[in-house]
Amino acid sequence: MTGDETGSGLRFEPGREPSPGPASVPGATLDPRAAPSEADLVALQLGRAPRDAWRVAARCVYGLPTAIVSPSLLSDGTPFPTYAWLTCPWLAEQIGGLESAGAAAAWTARAQTDSALAAELRATDARLREARRSESGGTDACESVGLAGQRDPLKVKCLHAHAALELVGIHDPIGRAVLCEIESVCPDRRCGTLAPPGHRDRA
């Protein structure tokens, strides 16, 4: 595995900054630091504009965004503990199916009895906090909580958040297991069809 790939074949982009330029989607305020096609595409993936500010930190084999990262303090002063956010609708749908089947609760139960898993989750929590602090310019506005706003790293709340961490290069044992369990690459490059007309060839 190379330094910019996860075990699922998806790529993360440490420190990559989006190209500057304005973008607009009706009824939404988009990150002005991102190129128009990319900002529009992420908004279309999520069904709304992401909370600002953000940057693409992981891409699929088609070169399209799969996860974004954000600092711990939004531009309006609101604390925002979610460092990595899954944008890929294909992955979100499949992981949602696992959650509906009770996978999050099963991982929480396992973490209470599996000391090796518990140690890995605590290490992941420490790496997450370090990355969030760095992304926030050295000060973490949400230092009292970890992944998905949880205080206890052994309580699994959101499999999407664990997968997003693994995708952006922060090793997460649950995220990696989830990505290995599902079909991680969509068969139809569906996000390419979400791009606004005129941007599809560049998405």
C-alpha positions in Angstrom: 0.0 0.0 0.0 1.4 3.4 -1.0 1.4 6.5 1.2 -1.7 7.9 -0.4 -3.9 4.8 -0.6 -6.1 2.9 1.9 -6.6 -0.8 1.8 -9.7 -0.3 -0.2 -7.8 1.4 -3.1 -9.2 4.8 -2.3 -6.8 7.8 -2.1 -6.3 10.5 0.5 -4.7 13.8 -0.1 -2.8 15.0 3.0 -2.4 18.8 3.0 -3.9 19.3 -0.5 -5.5 22.7 -0.8 -8.4 23.3 -3.3 -7.9 25.8 -6.1 -9.3 29.3 -5.3 -12.4 30.6 -7.1 -16.0 31.4 -6.5 -18.8 28.9 -6.7 -22.6 29.0 -6.3 -25.5 26.6 -5.9 -29.0 28.0 -5.6 -29.8 28.4 -1.9 -26.4 27.4 -0.7 -23.2 29.1 0.4 -20.1 27.2 -0.8 -16.5 27.3 0.3 -14.9 30.2 -1.8 -11.5 28.4 -1.6 -12.6 25.5 -3.7 -12.8 25.4 -7.5 -16.3 25.9 -8.8 -16.7 22.4 -10.2 -15.4 20.7 -7.0 -17.5 22.9 -4.6 -20.6 22.3 -6.6 -19.9 18.6 -6.8 -19.4 18.2 -3.1 -22.6 20.1 -2.4 -24.5 17.8 -4.9 -23.0 14.7 -3.3 -24.2 15.8 0.2 -27.5 17.3 -1.0 -26.4 20.6 0.5 -23.3 22.8 0.9 -20.9 21.5 3.6 -20.2 23.6 6.6 -17.3 26.0 6.0 -14.4 25.9 5.7 -13.4 22.6 4.2 -11.0 20.9 1.8 -11.1 17.6 -0.1 -8.9 15.1 1.7 -9.7 11.8 -0.1 -10.7 10.7 -3.6 -12.0 7.6 -5.3 -10.3 5.8 -8.1 -12.2 8.1 -10.5 -10.5 11.1 -8.9 -13.8 12.4 -7.4 -14.1 13.5 -3.7 -14.9 10.8 -1.1 -14.2 12.8 2.1 -13.6 16.3 3.2 -12.0 17.7 6.4 -12.8 20.9 8.3 -11.3 22.9 11.2 -12.9 22.7 14.6 -14.2 26.3 14.5 -16.5 27.5 11.7 -16.3 31.0 10.3 -19.3 32.1 12.3 -17.6 31.0 15.6 -19.5 27.7 16.0 -17.5 24.8 17.3 -17.5 21.9 14.8 -16.1 18.6 16.1 -16.5 16.6 12.9 -13.0 16.6 11.4 -13.6 14.2 8.5 -16.9 14.0 6.6 -17.9 11.3 4.1 -19.2 12.8 0.9 -19.4 9.8 -1.5 -23.1 8.8 -1.8 -22.2 5.2 -2.8 -20.2 4.6 0.3 -22.7 6.5 2.5 -25.5 4.3 1.3 -23.7 1.0 1.9 -22.4 2.0 5.3 -25.9 3.2 6.2 -27.0 -0.4 5.5 -24.5 -1.7 7.9 -25.6 0.7 10.6 -29.3 -0.2 10.0 -28.3 -3.9 10.6 -26.8 -2.9 14.0 -23.1 -2.8 13.2 -22.4 0.3 15.3 -23.8 -1.4 18.4 -21.9 -4.6 17.6 -18.6 -2.7 17.4 -19.3 -0.9 20.7 -19.9 -4.3 22.4 -16.7 -5.7 20.9 -14.6 -2.7 22.1 -15.6 -3.5 25.7 -14.1 -6.9 25.6 -11.4 -6.8 22.9 -8.4 -5.1 24.6 -6.4 -4.8 21.3 -9.3 -3.1 19.5 -9.8 -0.8 22.5 -6.1 0.2 22.4 -6.3 0.9 18.6 -9.4 3.0 19.1 -7.7 5.1 21.7 -4.7 5.6 19.4 -7.1 6.6 16.6 -8.7 9.1 19.0 -5.3 10.6 19.8 -4.4 10.9 16.1 -7.8 12.5 15.3 -7.3 15.1 17.9 -3.8 15.9 16.7 -5.0 16.2 13.1 -8.0 18.4 14.1 -5.7 20.7 16.1 -3.4 21.0 13.1 -6.2 21.7 10.7 -7.5 24.4 13.1 -4.2 26.3 13.2 -2.9 24.8 16.5 -6.0 25.3 18.7 -8.8 22.7 18.9 -12.1 24.3 19.8 -13.6 20.9 20.4 -10.8 19.3 22.4 -13.2 17.8 25.0 -14.7 15.4 22.4 -13.4 13.0 19.8 -14.9 11.3 16.8 -18.6 12.2 16.0 -18.6 14.4 19.2 -18.1 11.4 21.4 -16.2 11.6 24.7 -15.5 7.9 24.9 -13.6 6.5 21.9 -14.9 3.0 22.7 -18.5 4.0 22.0 -19.3 3.7 18.4 -21.9 6.1 17.2 -21.3 6.6 13.4 -19.7 4.2 11.0 -19.6 6.9 8.4 -17.3 9.0 10.6 -14.9 6.0 11.2 -14.8 5.3 7.4 -14.1 9.0 6.7 -11.1 8.9 9.1 -9.6 5.9 7.4 -10.1 7.5 4.0 -8.3 10.7 4.9 -5.3 8.8 6.2 -6.0 8.5 10.0 -5.8 4.7 10.7 -9.1 3.6 12.2 -9.6 -0.1 12.7 -13.4 0.2 12.4 -13.2 2.4 9.4 -10.9 0.0 7.6 -13.0 -3.0 8.5 -16.1 -1.3 7.2 -14.5 -0.3 3.9 -13.2 -3.9 3.5 -16.7 -5.3 4.1 -18.5 -3.2 1.5 -17.9 -2.7 -2.3 -15.8 0.4 -2.0 -15.8 1.4 -5.7 -19.1 2.3 -7.4 -19.6 0.6 -10.8 -20.9 3.6 -12.6 -18.9 6.7 -11.7 -22.1 8.2 -10.5 -20.7 11.3 -9.0 -19.4 12.3 -12.5 -23.0 12.6 -13.5 -23.8 14.9 -10.6 -21.4 17.6 -11.8 -23.1 20.7 -13.2 -23.2 20.9 -17.1 -19.9 22.3 -18.4 -17.9 20.8 -15.5 -18.4 17.1 -16.0 -15.3 16.5 -18.0 -13.2 18.3 -15.4 -14.8 16.7 -12.3 
